[in-house]
Every structure is written in C-alpha cells, then in structure tokens.
C-alpha cells in the first residue's frame, strides 16, 4: 500500500490539488480574509446571543456553522459578480442555506423578546434618579 504525501523539495512543500479545492478550502487557512470574516461573524452572533458565558457548547457549534455558511455565501456571491462560472442558482442556494442557519440560532427572536420589556429611556432615567 503506497501513500502519496507531499515532500519537501528545496525547503518548500509541494502544493497539491489547488485547482480542485472547494469553496470552503480557503477557510482552513487562518491567514485569509475569509477566516477573519468568519471570526468576526462568530463574535457578532455570540454577542447577539448574550456572550460566551450564556451559550452552550452545542449552540457555539451552530454559531460557527452559521458563520461559515455566511462566509461561503459571500464568497459565492463575489465569484458570481466576477463572472467566475458560478451560477445564479448557486448564489441563491448558498444564501438561503446561510439564512436558514442564522434563523436557527434564534437571534431575531431573542432581540425582539429583549426589546419588548426593555425601554432604554426608562433605564437611563432610573439610573439618573438613583445617582
């Protein structure tokens, strides 16, 4: 049984199958703008859900998945706009999948429930009167 592994040649690694990689392959390299965007989205979703302390491990995994799907949808949309062979159907499917993942987090429902009982003016005035 023979395995093919990248070998070192003159101090550099052989890059294999660069052309055949999928849309999310660039997300694995943490130096890319896509990875930074993913991290920004994870932070935003986590903050919208109440912060690190208030979300479970399972919800944290869902947050990461939603952020990654959003980045893939953004990448697909950008590739379509550049005319790189991405169809409009690809854009619609990836955007819908990202949207469903974000809705599954329940961020909108939590924001609405917090807004119902929260009046920022009353909170501000109560703080002024107490001080």
TORRO-280446 format. One record per residue (C-alpha): residue in one letter; residue number from 1; z, y, x. Coordinates in Angstrom, 1 decimal. Layout:
+------+-----+--------+--------+--------+
! type ! seq !      z !      y !      x !
+------+-----+--------+--------+--------+
!    a ! NUM !      Z !      Y !      X !
...
+------+-----+--------+--------+--------+
END
This chain:
+------+-----+--------+--------+--------+
! type ! seq !      z !      y !      x !
+------+-----+--------+--------+--------+
!    x !   1 !    0.0 !    0.0 !    0.0 !
!    x !   2 !   -1.1 !    3.2 !    1.5 !
!    x !   3 !    0.2 !    6.6 !    0.6 !
!    x !   4 !   -1.5 !    9.8 !    1.4 !
!    x !   5 !    0.8 !   12.6 !    2.4 !
!    x !   6 !   -0.1 !   16.0 !    3.8 !
!    x !   7 !    0.2 !   16.0 !    7.5 !
!    x !   8 !    0.9 !   18.8 !    9.9 !
!    x !   9 !   -2.1 !   19.9 !   11.9 !
!    x !  10 !   -1.8 !   22.7 !   14.5 !
!    x !  11 !    1.5 !   23.8 !   12.9 !
!    x !  12 !    0.3 !   24.2 !    9.3 !
!    x !  13 !    0.4 !   22.0 !    6.3 !
!    x !  14 !   -2.8 !   20.8 !    4.5 !
!    x !  15 !   -3.1 !   22.3 !    1.1 !
!    x !  16 !   -4.3 !   19.6 !   -1.3 !
!    x !  17 !   -5.9 !   19.9 !   -4.7 !
!    x !  18 !   -5.6 !   23.7 !   -5.0 !
!    x !  19 !   -8.6 !   23.9 !   -7.3 !
!    x !  20 !   -7.4 !   21.2 !   -9.7 !
!    x !  21 !   -3.9 !   22.6 !  -10.4 !
!    x !  22 !   -2.9 !   23.6 !  -13.9 !
!    x !  23 !   -1.9 !   26.9 !  -15.2 !
!    x !  24 !    1.8 !   26.4 !  -14.6 !
!    x !  25 !    1.5 !   25.1 !  -11.0 !
!    x !  26 !    1.9 !   28.7 !   -9.7 !
!    x !  27 !    5.3 !   28.8 !  -11.4 !
!    x !  28 !    6.8 !   26.4 !   -8.9 !
!    x !  29 !    6.3 !   28.9 !   -6.0 !
!    x !  30 !    9.2 !   31.2 !   -6.3 !
!    x !  31 !    7.4 !   34.0 !   -4.4 !
!    x !  32 !    4.8 !   34.7 !   -7.1 !
!    x !  33 !    4.8 !   37.4 !   -9.7 !
!    x !  34 !    4.8 !   34.7 !  -12.4 !
!    x !  35 !    8.1 !   33.3 !  -11.2 !
!    x !  36 !    9.6 !   36.8 !  -11.1 !
!    x !  37 !    8.4 !   37.4 !  -14.7 !
!    x !  38 !    9.9 !   34.1 !  -15.7 !
!    x !  39 !   13.2 !   35.1 !  -14.2 !
!    x !  40 !   13.0 !   38.5 !  -16.0 !
!    x !  41 !   12.4 !   36.8 !  -19.3 !
!    x !  42 !   15.2 !   34.2 !  -18.8 !
!    x !  43 !   17.5 !   37.2 !  -18.1 !
!    x !  44 !   16.3 !   39.1 !  -21.2 !
!    x !  45 !   16.6 !   36.1 !  -23.5 !
!    x !  46 !   20.0 !   35.2 !  -22.1 !
!    x !  47 !   21.2 !   38.7 !  -22.6 !
!    x !  48 !   19.9 !   38.8 !  -26.2 !
!    x !  49 !   21.8 !   35.6 !  -26.9 !
!    x !  50 !   25.1 !   37.1 !  -25.7 !
!    x !  51 !   25.1 !   36.4 !  -22.0 !
!    x !  52 !   25.6 !   33.4 !  -19.7 !
!    x !  53 !   29.1 !   32.7 !  -21.0 !
!    x !  54 !   28.1 !   32.4 !  -24.6 !
!    x !  55 !   25.2 !   29.9 !  -24.4 !
!    x !  56 !   25.4 !   26.2 !  -23.9 !
!    x !  57 !   23.6 !   24.2 !  -21.3 !
!    x !  58 !   21.1 !   22.9 !  -23.9 !
!    x !  59 !   20.3 !   26.4 !  -25.1 !
!    x !  60 !   19.9 !   27.5 !  -21.5 !
!    x !  61 !   17.2 !   24.8 !  -21.0 !
!    x !  62 !   15.5 !   26.1 !  -24.2 !
!    x !  63 !   15.6 !   29.7 !  -22.8 !
!    x !  64 !   13.9 !   28.6 !  -19.6 !
!    x !  65 !   11.3 !   26.7 !  -21.6 !
!    x !  66 !   10.6 !   29.7 !  -23.8 !
!    x !  67 !   10.3 !   32.0 !  -20.8 !
!    x !  68 !    7.9 !   29.6 !  -19.0 !
!    x !  69 !    5.8 !   29.3 !  -22.1 !
!    x !  70 !    5.7 !   33.1 !  -22.5 !
!    x !  71 !    4.5 !   33.4 !  -18.8 !
!    x !  72 !    1.8 !   30.7 !  -19.4 !
!    x !  73 !    0.6 !   32.6 !  -22.5 !
!    x !  74 !    0.5 !   35.8 !  -20.5 !
!    x !  75 !   -1.5 !   34.1 !  -17.7 !
!    x !  76 !   -3.9 !   32.6 !  -20.2 !
!    x !  77 !   -4.5 !   35.9 !  -21.9 !
!    x !  78 !   -5.1 !   37.6 !  -18.5 !
!    x !  79 !   -7.5 !   34.9 !  -17.4 !
!    x !  80 !   -9.4 !   35.3 !  -20.7 !
!    x !  81 !   -9.7 !   39.0 !  -20.2 !
!    x !  82 !  -11.0 !   38.5 !  -16.7 !
!    x !  83 !  -13.6 !   36.1 !  -18.1 !
!    x !  84 !  -12.4 !   33.1 !  -16.1 !
!    x !  85 !  -13.6 !   30.4 !  -18.6 !
!    x !  86 !  -10.5 !   30.5 !  -20.8 !
!    x !  87 !  -11.5 !   30.4 !  -24.5 !
!    x !  88 !  -10.0 !   32.4 !  -27.3 !
!    x !  89 !   -8.7 !   29.2 !  -28.7 !
!    x !  90 !   -6.7 !   28.6 !  -25.5 !
!    x !  91 !   -5.2 !   32.1 !  -25.8 !
!    x !  92 !   -4.2 !   31.6 !  -29.4 !
!    x !  93 !   -2.7 !   28.1 !  -28.8 !
!    x !  94 !   -0.6 !   29.2 !  -25.8 !
!    x !  95 !    0.6 !   32.4 !  -27.6 !
!    x !  96 !    1.5 !   30.5 !  -30.7 !
!    x !  97 !    3.5 !   27.9 !  -28.7 !
!    x !  98 !    5.3 !   30.7 !  -26.8 !
!    x !  99 !    6.1 !   32.5 !  -30.1 !
!    x ! 100 !    7.5 !   29.3 !  -31.6 !
!    x ! 101 !    9.7 !   28.7 !  -28.6 !
!    x ! 102 !   11.1 !   32.2 !  -28.8 !
!    x ! 103 !   11.7 !   31.9 !  -32.5 !
!    x ! 104 !   13.5 !   28.6 !  -31.9 !
!    x ! 105 !   16.0 !   30.5 !  -29.8 !
!    x ! 106 !   17.1 !   32.5 !  -32.9 !
!    x ! 107 !   17.2 !   35.8 !  -31.1 !
!    x ! 108 !   15.9 !   37.8 !  -34.1 !
!    x ! 109 !   18.3 !   36.1 !  -36.5 !
!    x ! 110 !   21.3 !   36.9 !  -34.2 !
!    x ! 111 !   20.2 !   40.5 !  -33.7 !
!    x ! 112 !   19.9 !   41.0 !  -37.5 !
!    x ! 113 !   23.3 !   39.5 !  -38.1 !
!    x ! 114 !   24.9 !   41.7 !  -35.4 !
!    x ! 115 !   23.2 !   44.7 !  -36.9 !
!    x ! 116 !   24.4 !   44.2 !  -40.4 !
!    x ! 117 !   28.1 !   44.6 !  -39.6 !
!    x ! 118 !   27.7 !   47.0 !  -36.6 !
!    x ! 119 !   27.5 !   50.7 !  -37.1 !
!    x ! 120 !   27.2 !   52.4 !  -33.7 !
!    x ! 121 !   28.2 !   55.8 !  -35.2 !
!    x ! 122 !   31.4 !   54.4 !  -36.7 !
!    x ! 123 !   32.2 !   52.6 !  -33.4 !
!    x ! 124 !   31.6 !   55.8 !  -31.4 !
!    x ! 125 !   33.7 !   58.0 !  -33.7 !
!    x ! 126 !   36.5 !   55.4 !  -33.8 !
!    x ! 127 !   36.6 !   55.5 !  -30.0 !
!    x ! 128 !   36.7 !   59.3 !  -30.0 !
!    x ! 129 !   39.6 !   59.4 !  -32.5 !
!    x ! 130 !   41.6 !   56.8 !  -30.6 !
!    x ! 131 !   41.2 !   58.7 !  -27.4 !
+------+-----+--------+--------+--------+
END
